[in-house]
Amino acid sequence: MMVSEPSRDKEFKSIQDRMPPQNVDAEEAILGGILMDPEAIGRITDILRPEAFYLSAHRQMYEAALALHVQGKPTDLMNVVTYLQDQDQLEKIGGQGKLADLFDRTPSAVNIDQYAMLVMEKYLRRRLIRTGQEISELGHDTSQDFENVLNDAEQKVFNITQTRPQDGLVSTADVLTQTFSEIESRSVGLSVPGLACGFYDLDAMTQGFQRSDLIIVAGRPAMGKCLAADSEIVLADGSIQTIESIYHSQDDPELLTLGDDFKLRLTQPSVYVDDGIKPLFQVTTRLGRKIATTLTHPYRTIRGWQPLGALVVGDRIAVPRRIPVTGNKRLETRAVELLAHEAVAQECISDIVFQLERSPLALFLNRLFATDGWASVLASGQSQLGYASVSEKLARQLQHLLLRFGVVAALKSRSVKYKETRRPAWQLDITDACSIRNFIDEIAIFGKVTAVQQVAAAIANRKPHTNRDLVPVGIWDDLTAAKGEESWKSLATRAGLIGTSNIHVGQRSLSRDRLLALATALDDLELQYLATSDVYWDEIVAIDAIGEGQVYDLTIPETHNFVANDVCVHNTSFVLNIARNIASYHKLPVAVFSLEMSKEQLVQRLLSAEVRIESNRLRAGRITAQEWEPLGHSISTLSQMPIFIDDTPSISVPEMRSRLRRLQAEQGGALGLVLIDYLQLMESKNENRVQALSSITRGLKALARELSVPVIALSQLSRGVESRTEKRPMMSDLRESGAIEQDADLIMMLYRDEYYNPDTPDRGIAEVIISKHRNGPVGSVKLLFEPQFTQFRNLAASNRDY
């Protein structure tokens, strides 16, 4: 069969198009230029690799020239011929005549660097074609895990763009030359070998963070912010469990947390913490609530979350005014009545009562109040509901159950006469008008209809007034900031508060209704949240040391708080300060992987530290007129810092590697730091947790080397430190340790003595203990911690503007 000439030409062109990309003429021009001008090779050694040459003969010539260049010998025709002849390669490349022909055909070496870039481009195209074939084979291989296939495919493509001139064995002489140059440059300045983190003493000890290093920063979970083991927590099904039982069961129960809108909702703990034996302090409130915590445990105040050590008698803390939880168990009327009689006889309420549906629970309370409860109207016109019992446990259980109906009751201790003696008794008083209405509407008292009706009539005819359910005086700072330049008289008029143009005078506690009126007039959503909140501001009446005891804590995602003993308690930024400093000083991209906190929370922390305004005021938008300018400046400063945040939960090392490669490519190939918060939350396919941590740390070390960037991973310390007299942590205290200390180049541990010794003179001081260092000797440095701004500063030079 005859083939037409056009068809033959088309077939030839198709075959030519499928030939690997190459430019032999450019390769010859490069080699001729090297032979003609021995100085020319120095211009292309950082650009051109030997494997980039398409012809093997050309590659051997270039390798010979590189070897002579490393030895400091000229790469002229005679030297190259002699070297190839000594290596028994001269005939393989075409003999001396081939080299002479290249020399004669090259006019000059002026454009040798451009030719080198052209040859490298063709080489990368050939690699891309080969990689595409390999990826195609990976796609057809169904025996491998798909995630690994994606990672391998991305790795192959990513490697094409990486320039690593010396991937294999490198002569010590070459490394020494570079090392001497670095030492010489440092001798004339104050720079450190690695990346300075902004903390002077720490930089002096570590010589900065080295590229390709895996750095572990460890600390105890919750850092001492813990509750006594018998603290009680209400769960989603209405049942009550101690924090100790929740820790041991670890069955992911749902419990209450306080949101940014001051509403209680259900959430699940992400981490359970056994924090050993610690000194405990019991907090007693005006409503009679009691809770035992460590001195550093935060409580919600009108100024934000404050550690117990910063609170005094008279301060007000947040407690629930209602518990939005109901059970799902239903009992017959007779069974509920029997449970009420049983509670009085046994002086405690049965566990099943807490899991009752709303209707049978109301019936239970109705019958319980029929035994020792009352309803009365005092001569002053004050209405009151109450209940008395000789059992403190019964009274406290009843106080909690009333909260499920939005009834706030105060618990008081009384001394009553009993058979010629006096014995303690416990009395619940309900005097708040809103609570009384809620009680009458849903519960009432069996057999005392007339008395209840009299109370209902009294509160209906009397203007609601309370001196208990008030928002603390600290709210005036927020109102002042929200009001701006408007006069108080104008604001009061717009809020409909007639005859109260001087409402700010004296700045006493504010009623919720009045706060809501002002917040609505100001169109301030945060203040409206506060006025309509699920929170009652209870006054602290006593803070007592009660000795040491077992403590636990729960880490709650996002909100980082939960309700225990019907009190709102809180349950982390050293490494975040480091990330900010590196991004600011070195102008290098910093990647932050937050597996626990959201990106919004992290940015808020950064902004709080930058502008030095408490984070709770920032979140609420309560900024004074004088603070707006520095806030704007700080936002501008932070927005120019190359900090990138990924808040994907349970991310794996391969996923992290993939995202960092893309970031590195987008940022021109440079990364300053990778920060991971925290190690124990990373995902691994290994069932055994120790093996999983081993796999993760090996992956992070490989990641640091691959990207040539320091990787800082936060880790937890085990409770082993709590069992020793000396509480300073050691490497053996690393939680699930073994591979962590083996793979890490640098291990730093945070220690604050005040958590274990409340009377320590160094309050507010954090010690960074270096337990492992690549250069040998270890030690520690001290930093000043400012909790209101979640910021660390240099202790010795805290007044310096770093």
C-alpha positions in Angstrom: 0.0 0.0 0.0 1.4 3.3 -1.0 1.6 6.1 1.6 1.2 9.6 0.4 4.0 12.1 1.0 1.8 14.4 3.2 0.9 11.4 5.4 4.5 10.4 5.7 5.5 14.0 6.7 2.6 14.0 9.3 3.8 10.7 10.8 7.4 12.0 10.9 6.2 15.2 12.7 4.2 13.2 15.2 7.2 11.1 16.0 9.4 14.2 16.3 6.8 15.8 18.7 7.0 12.8 21.0 10.8 13.1 21.3 11.9 14.2 24.8 12.5 18.0 25.1 16.2 18.8 24.6 18.5 21.4 23.1 21.8 19.8 22.1 23.1 23.1 20.6 22.7 24.9 23.9 24.5 22.1 25.7 27.5 22.3 23.2 27.6 26.1 23.6 27.8 25.7 27.4 30.7 23.2 27.2 32.5 25.3 24.6 32.2 28.4 26.8 33.6 26.5 29.8 36.6 25.4 27.7 37.1 28.9 26.3 36.7 30.8 29.5 37.6 28.9 32.7 35.8 31.6 34.8 32.5 31.0 33.1 31.7 27.8 35.0 31.4 29.8 38.3 28.4 31.6 36.8 26.4 28.4 36.2 27.2 25.9 39.0 24.2 27.1 41.0 21.9 26.9 38.0 23.0 23.8 36.0 23.1 20.2 37.2 25.1 17.4 35.4 21.9 15.3 35.0 20.3 18.2 33.0 22.4 17.4 29.9 20.5 15.3 27.5 23.5 13.5 26.0 25.6 11.3 28.4 28.8 12.5 26.7 28.0 16.1 27.5 27.1 15.2 31.1 30.5 13.5 31.5 32.3 16.6 30.2 30.4 18.9 32.5 31.2 16.6 35.5 34.9 16.7 34.6 34.8 20.5 34.5 33.0 20.7 37.9 35.6 18.4 39.5 38.4 20.6 38.2 36.5 23.7 39.4 36.1 22.3 42.9 39.9 21.5 43.0 40.6 25.1 42.0 42.1 24.2 38.7 41.2 26.0 35.4 38.7 24.2 33.1 40.6 24.9 29.8 40.9 22.4 27.0 44.1 20.8 28.2 43.0 20.2 31.8 39.7 18.8 30.8 41.3 16.4 28.3 43.8 15.3 30.9 41.2 14.7 33.6 39.0 12.6 31.2 41.9 10.6 30.1 43.0 9.9 33.7 39.4 8.7 34.4 39.4 6.5 31.3 36.5 8.5 29.9 38.0 10.4 27.0 37.2 7.9 24.3 33.7 7.4 25.6 32.8 11.0 25.0 34.3 11.1 21.4 38.0 11.7 22.0 40.1 14.8 22.1 38.7 15.8 18.7 35.2 16.2 20.1 36.4 18.7 22.8 38.5 20.6 20.2 35.5 20.8 17.9 33.4 22.3 20.7 36.1 24.8 21.5 36.4 25.9 17.9 32.7 26.3 17.3 32.0 28.5 20.3 32.5 32.2 19.7 32.3 33.3 23.3 30.9 32.5 26.8 29.0 35.7 27.3 25.5 34.1 27.2 26.5 30.9 29.1 24.1 31.5 32.0 21.2 32.0 29.6 22.1 28.7 27.9 22.3 27.0 31.3 18.7 28.1 32.1 17.5 26.9 28.7 19.1 23.4 29.3 17.5 23.3 32.8 14.1 24.1 31.4 14.3 21.2 28.9 15.5 18.9 31.7 12.6 19.9 33.9 10.2 19.2 31.1 11.7 15.8 30.6 11.2 15.2 34.3 7.6 16.4 34.1 6.9 13.9 31.4 8.5 11.1 33.4 6.6 12.1 36.5 3.4 12.1 34.6 4.0 8.5 33.6 4.8 7.5 37.2 1.6 9.3 38.5 -0.4 7.4 35.9 1.0 4.1 37.2 0.2 5.2 40.7 -3.4 5.9 39.7 -3.8 2.4 38.3 -2.3 0.8 41.4 -5.4 0.2 43.6 -3.5 -1.8 46.2 -2.2 1.4 47.8 -4.2 3.7 50.2 -5.6 6.6 48.2 -4.3 9.2 50.6 -0.8 7.8 50.2 -1.2 7.8 46.4 -2.2 11.5 46.4 0.7 12.4 48.7 3.2 10.5 46.5 1.9 12.1 43.4 2.1 15.5 44.9 5.6 14.8 46.2 6.8 13.8 42.7 5.4 17.0 41.1 6.8 19.1 44.0 10.3 17.6 43.6 10.5 18.9 40.1 10.6 22.5 41.3 13.1 21.9 44.1 16.7 22.8 43.4 19.0 20.7 45.4 22.5 20.8 43.8 24.0 18.4 46.3 21.5 15.8 47.1 24.0 13.0 47.5 27.4 12.8 49.3 29.1 16.1 49.7 32.8 16.7 50.4 33.6 18.0 53.8 35.8 20.6 52.2 32.9 22.1 50.4 30.9 22.4 53.6 33.8 23.8 55.6 34.2 26.6 53.0 30.6 27.6 53.6 30.8 27.2 57.3 33.9 29.5 57.5 32.1 32.1 55.5 29.2 32.0 58.0 31.4 32.2 61.0 33.3 35.1 59.5 30.0 37.0 58.9 28.8 36.4 62.4 32.0 37.5 64.0 31.4 41.1 62.8 27.8 41.4 63.9 25.3 40.4 66.6 23.3 38.0 64.5 22.7 34.4 65.7 23.2 31.3 63.4 19.4 30.5 63.3 16.2 32.4 63.3 16.0 34.8 66.3 12.6 34.3 68.1 12.6 37.7 69.8 13.4 36.6 73.3 17.0 37.7 74.0 18.0 35.2 76.6 16.4 32.3 74.8 18.1 33.3 71.5 21.5 33.5 73.3 21.0 30.0 74.7 19.7 28.3 71.5 21.6 30.4 69.0 18.2 30.8 67.3 16.0 28.2 65.7 17.9 26.2 63.1 16.3 25.3 59.7 15.4 21.6 59.4 15.1 21.3 63.2 12.1 19.7 65.0 11.5 21.7 68.2 9.2 20.5 71.0 7.6 22.9 73.4 5.9 21.0 76.3 3.7 22.0 79.2 1.2 20.5 81.5 -2.4 20.5 80.1 -4.5 23.2 81.7 -1.3 24.5 83.5 -2.9 24.0 86.9 -6.4 25.3 85.9 -8.3 22.3 87.5 -11.3 21.4 89.7 -11.6 19.1 92.7 -12.4 15.5 91.8 -15.9 15.7 93.4 -17.0 18.7 91.4 -20.4 17.9 89.8 -21.4 18.4 86.2 -24.8 18.2 84.6 -24.9 16.2 81.4 -27.3 16.4 78.4 -29.6 13.7 79.7 -30.0 15.6 83.0 -27.9 13.2 85.0 -25.2 14.5 87.4 -21.6 13.1 87.4 -18.4 14.1 89.1 -15.6 15.3 87.0 -13.6 12.3 88.2 -16.2 9.9 86.9 -16.3 11.7 83.6 -12.5 11.5 83.3 -12.4 7.7 84.0 -15.4 6.9 81.7 -14.2 9.2 78.9 -17.4 8.3 76.9 -17.7 11.7 75.2 -20.6 13.1 77.3 -22.3 16.3 76.4 -22.2 19.1 79.0 -22.9 22.8 79.2 -20.7 25.6 78.1 -21.1 29.4 78.0 -20.9 30.8 74.5 -19.8 34.3 73.4 -23.4 35.3 73.3 -23.7 34.5 77.0 -26.1 31.6 76.3 -25.5 28.1 77.7 -25.4 25.3 75.2 -24.2 21.7 75.0 -20.7 20.7 73.9 -18.3 17.7 74.1 -14.9 17.7 75.8 -11.9 17.1 73.5 -9.3 16.2 76.1 -9.5 14.7 79.6 -6.8 15.8 82.1 -5.7 14.1 85.3 -3.6 16.8 86.9 -2.7 15.0 90.1 -2.7 16.4 93.6 -2.7 20.2 94.0 -3.6 22.8 96.7 -7.3 23.6 96.6 -9.3 26.7 97.4 -13.0 26.7 98.1 -15.1 29.6 96.7 -18.4 30.4 98.4 -20.9 32.7 96.8 -23.8 34.9 98.1 -26.3 32.3 96.7 -24.6 29.6 98.7 -22.8 27.9 95.9 -19.5 26.2 96.6 -16.7 25.0 94.3 -13.1 23.9 95.0 -10.5 24.7 92.4 -6.8 25.5 92.1 -5.7 29.1 92.7 -5.0 29.6 89.0 -8.4 28.4 87.7 -10.2 31.2 85.8 -13.7 32.3 86.7 -15.9 34.5 84.4 -16.1 38.1 85.7 -17.5 41.2 84.0 -13.8 41.9 83.1 -13.4 38.5 81.4 -11.9 35.3 82.6 -9.8 35.9 85.7 -7.8 33.4 87.7 -9.0 32.8 91.3 -5.7 34.3 92.5 -6.7 37.6 91.1 -10.2 37.6 92.7 -11.1 38.9 96.2 -14.2 38.7 98.4 -16.8 41.0 96.9 -16.0 40.3 93.3 -18.9 38.9 91.2 -18.6 35.7 89.1 -20.9 34.2 86.5 -23.2 31.4 87.5 -26.2 30.0 85.5 -29.6 31.7 86.0 -31.1 28.7 84.2 -30.0 25.2 83.2 -31.3 24.4 79.7 -31.3 20.7 80.3 -34.2 18.2 80.6 -34.2 14.4 80.9 -36.1 12.0 78.8 -37.6 9.7 81.5 -41.3 9.7 82.3 -43.0 8.2 85.4 -46.5 7.8 86.5 -47.9 10.5 89.0 -47.9 8.0 91.9 -44.2 7.0 91.3 -43.2 10.7 91.2 -45.0 11.4 94.5 -43.3 8.4 96.1 -39.9 9.8 94.9 -40.7 13.1 96.6 -41.6 11.4 100.0 -38.5 9.2 99.6 -36.3 12.3 99.1 -37.5 13.8 102.4 -37.1 10.5 104.3 -33.6 9.8 102.9 -32.5 13.4 102.9 -31.3 13.2 99.3 -32.9 13.1 95.8 -32.7 9.9 93.8 -30.6 9.9 90.6 -33.5 9.1 88.4 -35.2 12.4 89.3 -32.5 14.4 87.5 -33.3 12.5 84.3 -37.1 13.1 84.4 -38.9 15.0 81.6 -39.9 18.6 82.4 -43.5 17.8 83.4 -42.9 15.0 85.9 -39.9 16.9 87.3 -42.2 19.9 87.9 -44.6 17.5 89.7 -41.8 16.2 91.8 -40.8 19.7 92.9 -44.5 20.6 93.6 -44.8 17.6 96.0 -41.4 18.2 97.6 -42.3 21.9 98.4 -45.6 20.6 99.9 -43.6 19.0 102.7 -41.2 21.7 103.9 -41.9 24.6 101.6 -43.8 27.8 101.9 -45.1 30.9 100.2 -45.5 34.2 102.0 -45.9 37.9 101.7 -43.9 40.0 104.3 -45.3 43.1 105.9 -43.0 45.2 103.7 -44.8 43.7 100.6 -41.8 41.6 99.7 -42.9 38.2 98.3 -41.0 35.1 99.2 -40.9 31.4 98.4 -38.8 29.0 100.4 -37.8 25.5 101.5 -36.0 24.2 104.6 -34.2 20.9 105.2 -31.8 19.5 107.8 -29.9 18.0 104.8 -27.4 20.2 103.0 -27.2 17.7 100.1 -31.0 17.7 99.6 -31.0 21.5 99.7 -28.2 21.8 97.1 -29.8 19.3 94.8 -33.1 21.2 95.0 -31.3 24.5 94.3 -29.9 22.9 91.1 -33.2 21.4 90.0 -34.9 24.8 90.4 -32.4 26.3 87.9 -33.9 24.0 85.2 -37.0 26.1 85.5 -35.2 29.4 85.6 -35.6 29.8 89.3 -32.7 31.3 91.2 -32.6 30.4 94.9 -30.3 31.5 97.6 -29.1 28.8 100.0 -28.4 29.8 103.6 -27.4 27.9 106.8 -29.6 28.3 109.8 -29.5 27.0 113.4 -32.8 25.6 114.6 -34.1 24.3 117.9 -34.5 20.5 118.0 -35.3 18.5 121.2 -33.6 20.7 123.7 -30.6 21.3 121.3 -29.9 23.3 118.2 -29.0 21.7 114.9 -28.0 23.1 111.6 -30.6 23.5 108.9 -30.5 24.7 105.3 -33.0 27.2 103.9 -33.7 28.1 100.2 -35.0 31.6 99.6 -36.6 32.7 96.3 -37.2 36.4 96.3 -36.4 37.5 92.7 -39.7 38.5 90.9 -38.8 36.7 87.7 -37.9 33.5 89.5 -41.1 33.6 91.5 -43.2 34.0 88.3 -41.3 31.0 86.8 -41.9 29.0 89.9 -45.7 29.8 90.1 -46.2 29.2 86.3 -44.6 25.8 86.2 -44.3 24.3 89.7 -46.5 25.8 92.4 -47.0 24.1 95.8 -49.4 21.2 96.4 -51.9 22.0 99.1 -50.8 25.7 99.5 -52.8 27.2 96.7 -54.0 30.3 98.7 -50.5 31.3 99.8 -49.2 30.9 96.3 -52.0 33.1 94.9 -51.2 35.8 97.5 -47.6 35.8 96.4 -48.7 36.0 92.7 -50.9 39.0 93.5 -48.2 40.7 95.5 -45.7 40.6 92.7 -48.3 41.6 90.1 -49.2 44.7 92.1 -45.7 45.7 93.0 -43.2 47.1 90.6 -40.5 44.5 90.1 -37.4 45.4 92.0 -34.4 43.5 93.1 -31.1 44.3 94.7 -29.6 40.9 93.8 -30.0 40.2 90.1 -27.7 43.0 89.0 -24.9 43.4 86.4 -21.6 44.4 88.2 -20.3 48.0 88.1 -17.6 47.0 85.6 -20.2 47.3 82.9 -20.0 51.1 83.1 -16.6 50.9 81.3 -18.2 49.1 78.4 -21.1 51.5 78.4 -18.8 54.5 78.3 -16.8 53.0 75.4 -20.0 52.2 73.5 -21.6 55.6 74.2 -18.6 57.6 72.7 -19.1 61.3 72.7 -22.9 61.2 73.3 -24.1 62.7 76.6 -25.6 60.5 79.3 -28.8 62.6 79.2 -29.2 62.0 75.5 -28.6 58.3 75.8 -31.0 58.0 78.8 -33.7 59.8 76.7 -33.2 57.5 73.7 -33.3 54.5 76.0 -36.7 55.7 77.5 -35.2 56.0 81.0 -37.2 59.1 82.0 -35.9 61.2 84.8 -32.6 59.4 84.9 -30.3 61.7 83.0 -27.6 61.2 85.6 -27.7 57.4 85.5 -23.9 57.3 85.5 -23.5 59.1 88.7 -22.1 56.8 91.4 -21.9 54.0 88.8 -23.6 51.4 90.9 -24.6 47.9 89.8 -27.1 48.0 86.9 -30.3 46.1 86.5 -30.7 43.8 83.5 -33.7 45.7 82.2 -32.0 49.0 82.4 -28.9 47.6 80.7 -31.0 46.1 77.9 -32.7 49.5 77.4 -29.3 51.3 77.1 -27.8 48.5 74.9 -30.8 48.7 72.5 -30.5 52.4 72.3 -26.8 52.0 71.5 -27.5 49.2 69.1 -24.7 47.3 70.8 -25.2 43.5 70.2 -22.6 42.4 72.8 -24.2 44.5 75.6 -27.6 43.1 74.5 -26.2 39.6 74.9 -25.1 40.5 78.4 -28.5 41.9 79.4 -30.4 38.9 78.1 -27.8 36.3 79.2 -28.2 33.0 81.0 -25.8 34.4 83.6 -26.4 35.6 87.1 -23.6 37.6 88.6 -23.1 36.0 92.0 -20.9 37.7 94.7 -18.0 35.9 96.2 -18.3 35.9 100.1 -15.4 33.6 101.0 -12.2 32.1 99.5 -10.7 29.4 101.8 -7.7 27.1 101.5 -8.9 23.5 102.1 -5.6 21.6 101.7 -4.5 19.4 98.8 -6.7 17.1 96.7 -7.0 15.3 93.5 -7.9 17.5 90.6 -9.1 17.1 87.0 -9.8 19.3 84.0 -11.7 19.0 80.7 -10.6 20.8 77.5 -13.6 22.2 75.7 -13.3 23.1 72.0 -13.9 26.8 71.0 -15.4 28.1 74.2 -12.9 26.6 76.6 -15.3 26.6 79.5 -18.0 24.5 81.2 -20.4 24.5 84.1 -19.5 22.6 87.3 -21.3 22.9 90.7 -23.5 25.4 88.8 -20.6 27.8 88.4 -19.0 28.8 85.0 -15.4 27.8 85.0 -12.7 28.0 82.3 -10.1 25.5 81.2 -4.3 27.8 76.3 0.9 32.0 74.4 4.4 31.4 74.3 4.8 29.8 70.8 2.3 32.2 69.3 4.5 35.1 70.4 7.5 33.4 68.8 5.5 33.0 65.5 4.6 36.7 65.6 8.2 37.7 66.2 9.7 35.6 63.4 7.0 36.9 60.9 7.7 40.5 62.1 11.5 40.5 62.3 12.5 38.2 59.5 9.6 39.0 57.2 9.3 35.2 56.5 6.1 33.3 56.1 4.9 31.5 59.3 2.4 28.6 59.1 0.3 27.9 62.2 -1.7 24.6 62.4 -4.2 25.0 65.2 -5.9 21.6 66.0 -7.7 23.0 69.1 -8.5 26.7 68.7 -10.2 28.3 65.7 -8.4 30.8 63.5 -10.6 33.6 64.8 -9.5 32.9 68.4 -5.8 32.8 67.4 -6.0 36.1 65.5 -7.8 37.6 68.5 -5.0 36.5 70.8 -2.4 38.0 68.4 -4.3 41.2 68.2 -4.7 41.4 72.0 -1.0 41.0 72.5 -0.2 43.5 69.8 -2.5 46.3 70.9 -2.3 45.3 74.6 -6.1 45.3 75.2 -7.8 42.5 77.1 -9.2 39.9 74.7 -12.6 39.9 76.2 -13.0 43.7 75.6 -11.8 43.2 72.0 -14.3 40.4 71.4 -17.1 42.5 72.8 -16.0 45.6 70.9 -15.7 47.7 74.0 -13.0 50.0 72.9 -12.5 53.5 74.3 -12.0 56.5 72.1 -8.3 56.6 73.0 -7.8 53.0 72.0 -9.1 53.1 68.4 -6.0 54.6 66.9 -3.5 52.1 68.4 -6.0 49.3 67.5 -6.1 50.4 63.9 -2.3 50.6 63.8 -2.0 47.1 65.3 -4.4 45.7 62.8 -2.4 47.3 60.0 0.8 45.9 61.5 -0.5 42.3 61.9 -2.1 42.3 58.4 1.3 42.9 56.9 2.9 40.0 58.7 3.0 36.8 56.6 1.2 34.6 59.1 -1.0 31.8 57.7 -3.4 29.8 59.9 -5.0 26.4 59.3 -7.5 25.3 62.0 -8.3 21.9 60.4 -8.9 19.5 63.3 -7.1 16.1 63.4 -4.9 16.9 60.4 -2.3 14.3 59.4 1.4 14.8 58.5 0.8 14.1 54.8 -2.0 16.7 54.6 0.2 19.2 56.4 3.1 18.5 54.0 0.8 19.1 51.0 -0.4 22.4 52.3 3.1 23.6 53.3 4.4 22.8 49.8 1.8 24.9 48.2 2.4 27.8 50.7 6.2 27.5 50.0 5.6 27.7 46.3 3.3 30.6 46.6 5.7 32.5 48.9 8.7 32.2 46.5 10.2 29.1 48.1 10.8 30.6 51.6 9.3 29.6 54.9 10.3 31.0 58.3 8.5 28.7 60.8 5.9 25.9 61.1 3.9 25.9 64.3 1.7 23.0 65.4 -0.8 23.2 68.3 -0.6 20.5 69.4 1.1 17.1 68.8 -1.3 14.8 70.6 -4.2 16.0 68.5 -2.6 15.0 65.2 -4.0 12.1 63.3 -2.2 8.8 62.5 -3.4 5.5 61.2 -1.6 3.5 64.0 -3.9 2.1 66.6 -1.2 2.1 69.3 -0.9 5.7 70.6 2.9 5.5 71.3 3.5 4.1 67.8 1.2 6.8 66.4 3.2 9.6 68.1 6.4 7.9 66.9 5.1 8.0 63.3 4.0 11.7 63.7 7.3 12.9 65.1 9.3 11.1 62.4 7.1 12.7 59.8 7.5 16.1 61.3 11.3 15.7 61.4 11.3 14.6 57.7 9.0 17.6 56.9 11.4 20.0 58.6 14.3 18.7 56.5 12.4 18.6 53.3 11.2 22.2 53.5 14.4 23.4 55.3 12.3 25.2 58.0 12.2 24.9 61.8 9.1 23.1 63.0 7.7 23.8 66.5 5.2 21.3 67.9 3.5 21.8 71.2 3.2 18.7 73.3 1.7 17.7 76.6 3.6 16.6 79.8 2.3 13.6 81.6 1.1 13.7 85.2 4.4 12.1 86.3 5.6 15.5 87.3 2.8 15.8 89.9 4.0 12.7 91.8 7.4 14.2 92.6 8.4 16.6 95.2 10.4 18.6 92.6 7.8 19.7 90.1 10.3 20.9 87.4 9.6 18.8 84.3 12.1 16.4 82.7 12.2 14.8 79.3 10.7 11.6 80.8 7.6 13.6 81.6 6.7 14.0 77.9 3.3 12.5 77.4 3.6 9.2 75.4 7.3 9.9 75.2 10.0 7.8 73.5 10.1 8.9 69.9 9.5 12.5 70.8 12.8 13.1 72.5 14.5 10.9 70.0 13.4 12.8 66.9 13.5 16.3 68.4 16.5 18.5 68.0 15.4 20.9 70.7 13.0 20.4 73.7 11.7 23.3 75.7 9.4 22.9 78.7 7.2 25.6 80.3 7.2 25.7 84.0 5.5 28.2 86.4 6.3 27.6 90.0 3.3 29.6 91.2 0.9 26.8 90.0 2.4 24.5 92.6 3.5 27.1 95.2 1.0 29.9 95.4 3.3 31.8 97.8 6.2 31.9 95.3 7.7 35.4 95.1 8.1 35.0 91.3 4.4 35.3 90.5 3.7 35.9 86.8 7.1 34.5 85.8 7.4 31.6 83.3 10.5 29.5 83.2 11.5 27.9 79.9 13.6 24.8 80.7 15.7 23.5 77.8 15.9 19.8 78.4 17.6 18.8 75.1 19.8 20.9 72.8 21.7 19.8 69.7 24.8 21.7 70.9 25.0 20.0 74.3 24.7 22.1 77.5 21.1 22.9 78.6 19.7 25.4 81.0 16.7 27.7 81.5 15.6 31.3 81.0 12.8 33.2 82.7 10.1 35.3 80.9 7.5 37.7 82.2 3.9 36.5 81.4 1.1 39.0 81.2 -2.1 36.9 81.3 -4.5 39.7 80.4 -2.8 40.0 77.0 -1.7 36.3 76.8 1.7 37.6 76.1 5.3 36.7 77.1 8.0 39.3 77.4 11.7 39.3 78.2 12.1 39.4 81.9 15.5 41.1 82.1 14.5 43.7 79.5 10.7 43.8 79.7 10.7 47.5 79.2 12.5 47.3 75.9 10.5 47.7 72.7 11.3 44.4 71.0 
